[in-house]
Amino acid sequence: MTVMVSSEVYEECPMDHMERVLRADLERLIDRLSISVPEGAVAPALGARVDTAEERLAAAYAALVDDYGRWRIALDDMENVWALAVWRSAFADVPAEAAVPRAA
């Protein structure tokens, strides 16, 4: 995907898609909380639970981004293996006398 920014063209990183989805989820959560939770409603006893939930959310975010990076690498690896298979099969169909001689 190509993005136009101030008359310059940038290629969009695939990771941006994942981060955009996660950011939208987080924004929806914040919107729901801002509507349903009155200001100052968190009791001191719940502060530790809120902190723990925030830490779990941050850890899950980091894990998803890392896993998505591994997913993209696996996709690239699969594409490269198939490209190699196609390349090799193209040379397998060439008769030996027509093959390009290799340098010694």
Helices and strands as residue ranges (DSSP letters): E 2-5, E 8-11, H 14-36, H 44-92, G 96-98
